Amino acid sequence: MEKVILSRLDVLSHPGRMSVFRLLMRRYPDAVPAGEVARALEIKPSTLSVYLSALSAAGLVSQRREGTSLLYTARTEAAGEIMDFLFNDCCRGRPDACVSLSGASEKGMPAMSDRKYNVLFICTGNSARSIFAETLLRAEAGDRFDVFSAGTRPQSELNPFALEVLRAKGHDISGLRAKNVSEFTGPEAPVMDFVFTVCNQAANEECPAWEGQPISAHWGMPDPVKAEGTDAQKSLAFQQAYGALRNRILAFTALPLETLDRISLQKAVDDIARDAGEVSA
């Protein structure tokens, strides 16, 4: 195993290969087309092919074909094996270091148990998907969560189709507005316990690193703002996005947060992206 880990570290020591692996880790559990990775990182397809071949050979990414496209997914268990190799002896002499590295105790997340959890949803425009998620979580469990949303490139106004869906579902939209993600990165910003990206493109590569090691997951879905056709067809796209996000929010609020350790909780929020995607508007 040591030889395997050292090989993986050697592969990741190259900044180009590391940038590809980092993007795929952020997009997990999505399978991302090679072309999308190339566009997001501004890498030539031929160069990307070399990077992906090295990552695949090291067991850091998996590949599958869908039609004419090759899709790539980060192998999170490989990343976990690297971390285990680097830190498996740390608690023997430095238990304080292990608490710092994990951001939580073995028994769950006691530092958060006596207060509400802070949750941030991020997409590109913060005009529909992340606004839906913010509104839904606040409506379903506002007593347990302080909820925020933001965009990496926020629109000046919320999408009118999104607002109409929220009105029709009986939500209060009076306090909603599009916000830049920078509002949540300053010294006065709330410390986030959970950060979820809901964009379906590689825009979450633009998201900043978050202090305090929040639990993070990618719940990507198509952008209804880009839907074409009649107003009825566009409205349907927003209804579907709302329904898919509602399923994920309901699955999230059902998690026994106080009883899950950090690894189990991370797996649970990752699984939600795969298992709770069916639309129920």
C-alpha positions as CSV (number, residue, x, y, z in Angstrom):
1,M,0.0,0.0,0.0
2,E,2.8,2.4,0.8
3,K,4.1,2.1,-2.8
4,V,0.6,2.9,-4.1
5,I,0.2,5.9,-1.9
6,L,3.6,7.3,-2.8
7,S,2.7,6.8,-6.5
8,R,-0.5,8.8,-6.0
9,L,1.3,11.6,-4.2
10,D,3.8,11.8,-7.1
11,V,0.9,12.1,-9.6
12,L,-0.7,14.8,-7.5
13,S,2.5,16.7,-7.1
14,H,2.0,18.1,-10.6
15,P,-0.1,21.3,-10.5
16,G,-2.0,20.5,-13.6
17,R,-3.0,17.0,-12.5
18,M,-3.8,18.3,-9.1
19,S,-6.1,20.9,-10.5
20,V,-8.1,18.3,-12.4
21,F,-8.4,16.0,-9.4
22,R,-9.4,19.0,-7.2
23,L,-12.2,19.9,-9.7
24,L,-13.5,16.3,-9.8
25,M,-13.4,16.1,-6.0
26,R,-15.5,19.2,-5.8
27,R,-17.9,17.8,-8.3
28,Y,-18.2,14.4,-6.6
29,P,-20.4,12.4,-7.0
30,D,-21.0,13.8,-10.5
31,A,-19.4,12.1,-13.5
32,V,-17.9,15.0,-15.5
33,P,-17.3,15.0,-19.2
34,A,-13.7,15.5,-20.2
35,G,-14.7,18.4,-22.4
36,E,-16.2,20.3,-19.5
37,V,-13.1,19.8,-17.4
38,A,-11.0,21.1,-20.2
39,R,-13.2,24.2,-20.6
40,A,-13.4,24.9,-16.9
41,L,-9.6,24.7,-16.4
42,E,-8.7,26.1,-19.8
43,I,-6.6,23.0,-20.6
44,K,-6.0,21.7,-24.1
45,P,-7.8,18.4,-24.7
46,S,-4.5,16.7,-25.5
47,T,-3.0,17.9,-22.3
48,L,-6.0,16.9,-20.3
49,S,-6.0,13.4,-21.8
50,V,-2.4,13.0,-20.4
51,Y,-3.4,14.2,-17.0
52,L,-6.5,12.0,-16.8
53,S,-4.5,8.9,-17.9
54,A,-2.1,9.5,-15.1
55,L,-4.8,10.0,-12.6
56,S,-6.7,6.9,-13.8
57,A,-3.5,4.8,-13.7
58,A,-2.9,5.9,-10.1
59,G,-6.5,4.9,-9.1
60,L,-7.4,8.5,-8.3
61,V,-10.3,8.8,-10.9
62,S,-12.6,6.4,-12.6
63,Q,-13.8,6.5,-16.2
64,R,-17.0,5.5,-18.0
65,R,-18.3,6.1,-21.5
66,E,-21.7,7.6,-22.1
67,G,-22.5,7.9,-25.8
68,T,-19.5,9.5,-27.4
69,S,-18.4,11.2,-24.2
70,L,-15.9,10.0,-21.6
71,L,-17.1,10.8,-18.0
72,Y,-14.7,11.0,-15.1
73,T,-15.4,10.7,-11.3
74,A,-13.0,11.3,-8.4
75,R,-12.4,8.2,-6.3
76,T,-12.9,9.6,-2.9
77,E,-11.7,6.3,-1.3
78,A,-8.3,6.9,-2.9
79,A,-8.1,10.3,-1.3
80,G,-9.1,8.8,2.0
81,E,-6.3,6.2,1.8
82,I,-3.8,9.0,1.2
83,M,-5.0,10.9,4.3
84,D,-5.0,7.7,6.4
85,F,-1.4,7.0,5.3
86,L,-0.3,10.5,6.2
87,F,-2.1,10.8,9.5
88,N,-2.7,7.3,10.8
89,D,-0.2,7.7,13.6
90,C,-0.9,11.3,14.6
91,C,-3.2,10.5,17.6
92,R,-0.5,8.4,19.3
93,G,1.5,11.4,20.1
94,R,-0.6,14.5,19.1
95,P,-4.3,14.0,19.8
96,D,-4.8,17.7,19.6
97,A,-3.6,17.6,16.0
98,C,-6.2,15.0,15.1
99,V,-9.0,17.1,16.5
100,S,-7.7,20.1,14.5
101,L,-7.4,18.0,11.3
102,S,-10.8,16.4,11.5
103,G,-12.7,19.4,12.7
104,A,-14.9,17.2,14.9
105,S,-14.6,14.6,17.6
106,E,-15.0,10.8,17.1
107,K,-18.5,11.1,18.6
108,G,-20.0,13.5,16.1
109,M,-20.0,17.3,16.0
110,P,-20.5,18.4,19.6
111,A,-19.3,21.9,19.0
112,M,-22.5,22.5,16.9
113,S,-24.9,20.6,19.1
114,D,-26.0,23.5,21.2
115,R,-26.8,25.9,18.4
116,K,-28.3,26.1,15.0
117,Y,-26.3,24.9,12.0
118,N,-25.3,27.4,9.4
119,V,-25.9,26.2,5.8
120,L,-24.8,27.9,2.6
121,F,-26.1,27.0,-0.9
122,I,-24.1,28.2,-3.9
123,C,-24.8,28.2,-7.6
124,T,-23.6,30.5,-10.4
125,G,-26.3,33.2,-10.6
126,N,-28.1,32.8,-7.2
127,S,-31.4,33.5,-9.0
128,A,-33.1,30.1,-9.0
129,R,-31.5,26.8,-7.7
130,S,-29.7,28.1,-4.7
131,I,-32.6,30.4,-3.9
132,F,-34.9,27.4,-4.0
133,A,-32.7,25.4,-1.7
134,E,-32.4,28.3,0.8
135,T,-36.2,28.8,0.9
136,L,-36.9,25.1,1.2
137,L,-34.5,24.4,4.0
138,R,-35.7,27.5,5.9
139,A,-39.3,26.4,5.4
140,E,-38.7,22.7,6.4
141,A,-36.3,23.2,9.3
142,G,-35.7,26.9,10.0
143,D,-35.7,26.1,13.7
144,R,-32.6,24.0,13.3
145,F,-30.7,25.8,10.5
146,D,-29.7,29.3,9.6
147,V,-29.8,29.2,5.8
148,F,-28.0,31.4,3.2
149,S,-27.5,31.3,-0.5
150,A,-25.1,33.0,-2.9
151,G,-23.7,33.0,-6.4
152,T,-20.2,33.0,-7.9
153,R,-21.6,35.4,-10.6
154,P,-24.9,36.5,-9.1
155,Q,-27.6,38.0,-11.3
156,S,-28.9,41.5,-10.4
157,E,-32.4,40.2,-9.9
158,L,-34.0,36.8,-9.0
159,N,-35.5,34.9,-11.9
160,P,-39.3,35.7,-12.3
161,F,-40.1,32.0,-13.1
162,A,-38.4,31.0,-9.9
163,L,-40.3,33.6,-7.9
164,E,-43.6,32.4,-9.4
165,V,-42.9,28.8,-8.4
166,L,-42.1,29.9,-4.8
167,R,-45.2,32.0,-4.6
168,A,-47.4,29.1,-5.9
169,K,-45.9,26.8,-3.3
170,G,-46.8,29.3,-0.5
171,H,-43.3,30.5,0.4
172,D,-42.5,33.9,1.7
173,I,-40.2,35.6,-0.9
174,S,-40.1,39.1,0.7
175,G,-36.5,38.7,2.0
176,L,-34.9,36.9,-0.9
177,R,-32.2,38.6,-3.0
178,A,-29.2,37.6,-5.1
179,K,-25.9,37.7,-3.2
180,N,-22.3,37.4,-4.1
181,V,-20.4,34.5,-2.4
182,S,-17.9,37.1,-1.2
183,E,-20.5,38.2,1.4
184,F,-19.8,35.0,3.2
185,T,-16.0,35.0,3.2
186,G,-15.2,38.0,5.4
187,P,-14.3,38.1,9.1
188,E,-17.9,39.1,10.0
189,A,-19.5,36.3,8.0
190,P,-21.1,33.4,9.8
191,V,-19.0,30.3,10.2
192,M,-20.5,27.7,7.9
193,D,-21.2,24.1,9.1
194,F,-22.4,22.9,5.6
195,V,-21.7,24.3,2.1
196,F,-23.6,22.8,-0.8
197,T,-23.0,23.6,-4.5
198,V,-26.1,23.1,-6.7
199,C,-24.7,24.2,-10.1
200,N,-24.3,21.5,-12.8
201,Q,-21.3,22.9,-14.5
202,A,-17.8,23.3,-13.2
203,A,-18.6,26.8,-11.8
204,N,-18.1,25.4,-8.3
205,E,-14.4,25.5,-9.1
206,E,-14.7,29.2,-8.5
207,C,-16.0,28.7,-4.9
208,P,-13.5,29.8,-2.3
209,A,-12.0,27.5,0.3
210,W,-14.0,27.7,3.5
211,E,-12.5,28.2,7.0
212,G,-13.6,25.8,9.7
213,Q,-13.8,22.8,7.5
214,P,-17.5,22.7,6.9
215,I,-19.1,19.5,5.5
216,S,-19.4,20.2,1.8
217,A,-21.2,18.4,-1.0
218,H,-22.1,18.9,-4.7
219,W,-25.8,18.6,-5.4
220,G,-25.6,19.6,-9.0
221,M,-28.6,19.9,-11.3
222,P,-29.4,21.5,-14.7
223,D,-29.9,25.3,-14.6
224,P,-33.6,26.0,-15.3
225,V,-32.7,29.5,-16.3
226,K,-31.2,28.1,-19.5
227,A,-34.5,26.3,-20.4
228,E,-35.8,27.1,-23.8
229,G,-39.2,27.0,-25.4
230,T,-42.6,28.3,-24.4
231,D,-43.3,29.9,-21.0
232,A,-45.0,26.7,-20.0
233,Q,-41.9,24.6,-20.9
234,K,-39.7,27.0,-19.0
235,S,-42.0,26.9,-16.0
236,L,-41.8,23.1,-16.0
237,A,-38.0,23.3,-15.9
238,F,-38.3,25.4,-12.7
239,Q,-40.9,23.1,-11.2
240,Q,-38.6,20.1,-11.8
241,A,-35.6,21.9,-10.2
242,Y,-37.7,22.8,-7.2
243,G,-39.0,19.3,-6.8
244,A,-35.5,17.7,-7.1
245,L,-34.1,20.1,-4.5
246,R,-37.1,19.5,-2.2
247,N,-36.3,15.8,-2.2
248,R,-32.7,16.5,-1.3
249,I,-33.7,19.0,1.4
250,L,-36.1,16.5,3.0
251,A,-33.4,13.8,2.9
252,F,-30.9,16.2,4.5
253,T,-33.3,17.3,7.3
254,A,-34.0,13.6,8.1
255,L,-30.3,13.0,8.9
256,P,-29.5,12.4,12.6
257,L,-26.8,15.1,12.6
258,E,-25.9,14.9,16.2
259,T,-25.3,11.2,16.2
260,L,-23.2,10.9,13.0
261,D,-19.4,11.2,13.0
262,R,-17.8,13.4,10.4
263,I,-17.0,10.6,7.9
264,S,-20.5,9.2,8.1
265,L,-22.1,12.6,7.7
266,Q,-19.9,13.4,4.7
267,K,-21.0,10.1,3.1
268,A,-24.6,10.8,3.9
269,V,-24.7,14.2,2.2
270,D,-22.8,12.8,-0.8
271,D,-25.3,10.0,-1.1
272,I,-28.2,12.5,-1.1
273,A,-27.0,13.7,-4.5
274,R,-27.3,10.2,-6.0
275,D,-30.3,8.9,-4.1
276,A,-32.7,11.9,-3.8
277,G,-32.7,13.3,-7.3
278,E,-36.2,12.1,-8.4
279,V,-38.5,15.1,-9.0
280,S,-41.5,15.5,-6.7
281,A,-42.9,19.0,-7.3
